């Protein structure tokens, strides 16, 4: 008999679990035994729990059902009305914010572009690339480019002519290399050719030789080549000639100009 009662107690203890419940208004934890099948996890209720008898709950729900449905309809209409008004306000607000942000972005882009042009000249392509790197919208960049060109602050031909003249006088670059550099900077071929022609031929077309260069430009090029020629006076003639050919072709002069300068150097020596 004792063994039987011991087995019963062991089975009962296996089927019993302890869960914790909390009385919200006291904050006291209470141990409650429940069966395994009816086990519910411990949760904290944000509001006090009020016990309502089953029959009273049914009566209360039945008596309040018409009133609840009426109140639900009223609340639903109020909520829909509020949602419509709120959505209209939000739409107007968003539109106003978009206009403001777009104007601000354009002002920032224009300010950045003018600041960059104050430091040095830019082509349209270079300035567009600079603004794209700053994550400005494409529409804003195009609008700023058009405005700057209308104001005369941005001009591809003026930039091409200034660039060609600078490279010619500072580094003795020829038409070929200058044209290649201008095309890489986004200058179209028409503006590049026009700028190169202005720099190497000048306004006096009567003095332009068949080589596509004015007499003053050829004289200047010969003086620069003569300095290079005299540096190798201690080496063999063929070596001096090959050095001059490489020097002229590296700077973008065609073979006609190179041959003309080389003959004058040989006659000079």
QUISUL-V913147 format. One record per residue. N is the residue number from 1. OMEGA is omega in whole degrees, 0 to 359 (999 if undefined). Layout:
BEGIN
n->N omega->OMEGA
n->N omega->OMEGA
END
This chain:
BEGIN
n->1 omega->179
n->2 omega->178
n->3 omega->179
n->4 omega->178
n->5 omega->178
n->6 omega->179
n->7 omega->179
n->8 omega->180
n->9 omega->179
n->10 omega->179
n->11 omega->178
n->12 omega->181
n->13 omega->178
n->14 omega->182
n->15 omega->182
n->16 omega->172
n->17 omega->179
n->18 omega->175
n->19 omega->180
n->20 omega->171
n->21 omega->182
n->22 omega->175
n->23 omega->191
n->24 omega->185
n->25 omega->175
n->26 omega->182
n->27 omega->183
n->28 omega->177
n->29 omega->183
n->30 omega->175
n->31 omega->180
n->32 omega->179
n->33 omega->177
n->34 omega->181
n->35 omega->182
n->36 omega->182
n->37 omega->181
n->38 omega->183
n->39 omega->175
n->40 omega->181
n->41 omega->179
n->42 omega->177
n->43 omega->178
n->44 omega->181
n->45 omega->182
n->46 omega->182
n->47 omega->177
n->48 omega->181
n->49 omega->180
n->50 omega->181
n->51 omega->178
n->52 omega->179
n->53 omega->186
n->54 omega->181
n->55 omega->178
n->56 omega->180
n->57 omega->179
n->58 omega->179
n->59 omega->181
n->60 omega->180
n->61 omega->179
n->62 omega->182
n->63 omega->184
n->64 omega->184
n->65 omega->178
n->66 omega->180
n->67 omega->180
n->68 omega->179
n->69 omega->178
n->70 omega->179
n->71 omega->179
n->72 omega->178
n->73 omega->179
n->74 omega->181
n->75 omega->180
n->76 omega->178
n->77 omega->179
n->78 omega->181
n->79 omega->178
n->80 omega->179
n->81 omega->180
n->82 omega->181
n->83 omega->178
n->84 omega->179
n->85 omega->183
n->86 omega->181
n->87 omega->178
n->88 omega->178
n->89 omega->180
n->90 omega->179
n->91 omega->178
n->92 omega->181
n->93 omega->179
n->94 omega->178
n->95 omega->179
n->96 omega->180
n->97 omega->179
n->98 omega->178
n->99 omega->180
n->100 omega->181
n->101 omega->179
n->102 omega->178
n->103 omega->180
n->104 omega->179
n->105 omega->178
n->106 omega->177
n->107 omega->178
n->108 omega->180
n->109 omega->179
n->110 omega->179
n->111 omega->179
n->112 omega->181
n->113 omega->180
n->114 omega->177
n->115 omega->178
n->116 omega->179
n->117 omega->178
n->118 omega->180
n->119 omega->179
n->120 omega->179
n->121 omega->178
n->122 omega->168
n->123 omega->179
n->124 omega->181
n->125 omega->180
n->126 omega->181
n->127 omega->175
n->128 omega->179
n->129 omega->180
n->130 omega->179
n->131 omega->176
n->132 omega->178
n->133 omega->178
n->134 omega->174
n->135 omega->174
n->136 omega->178
n->137 omega->183
n->138 omega->180
n->139 omega->179
n->140 omega->180
n->141 omega->180
n->142 omega->180
n->143 omega->179
n->144 omega->179
n->145 omega->179
n->146 omega->181
n->147 omega->180
n->148 omega->177
n->149 omega->178
n->150 omega->179
n->151 omega->178
n->152 omega->180
n->153 omega->183
n->154 omega->182
n->155 omega->184
n->156 omega->181
n->157 omega->178
n->158 omega->178
n->159 omega->182
n->160 omega->180
n->161 omega->179
n->162 omega->179
n->163 omega->181
n->164 omega->180
n->165 omega->180
n->166 omega->181
n->167 omega->179
n->168 omega->183
n->169 omega->184
n->170 omega->187
n->171 omega->180
n->172 omega->176
n->173 omega->178
n->174 omega->183
n->175 omega->183
n->176 omega->181
n->177 omega->178
n->178 omega->179
n->179 omega->179
n->180 omega->180
n->181 omega->180
n->182 omega->178
n->183 omega->177
n->184 omega->179
n->185 omega->175
n->186 omega->178
n->187 omega->180
n->188 omega->187
n->189 omega->181
n->190 omega->179
n->191 omega->180
n->192 omega->179
n->193 omega->180
n->194 omega->180
n->195 omega->180
n->196 omega->178
n->197 omega->179
n->198 omega->184
n->199 omega->188
n->200 omega->179
n->201 omega->180
n->202 omega->182
n->203 omega->182
n->204 omega->183
n->205 omega->180
n->206 omega->181
n->207 omega->180
n->208 omega->180
n->209 omega->178
n->210 omega->180
n->211 omega->180
n->212 omega->179
n->213 omega->178
n->214 omega->181
n->215 omega->179
n->216 omega->179
n->217 omega->178
n->218 omega->178
n->219 omega->179
n->220 omega->179
n->221 omega->179
n->222 omega->179
n->223 omega->179
n->224 omega->180
n->225 omega->179
n->226 omega->177
n->227 omega->177
n->228 omega->180
n->229 omega->182
n->230 omega->179
n->231 omega->181
n->232 omega->183
n->233 omega->181
n->234 omega->181
n->235 omega->182
n->236 omega->183
n->237 omega->181
n->238 omega->178
n->239 omega->178
n->240 omega->180
n->241 omega->180
n->242 omega->178
n->243 omega->179
n->244 omega->179
n->245 omega->179
n->246 omega->182
n->247 omega->181
n->248 omega->181
n->249 omega->176
n->250 omega->180
n->251 omega->171
n->252 omega->176
n->253 omega->182
n->254 omega->185
n->255 omega->179
n->256 omega->178
n->257 omega->181
n->258 omega->180
n->259 omega->179
n->260 omega->179
n->261 omega->182
n->262 omega->178
n->263 omega->178
n->264 omega->178
n->265 omega->178
n->266 omega->179
n->267 omega->180
n->268 omega->182
n->269 omega->999
END
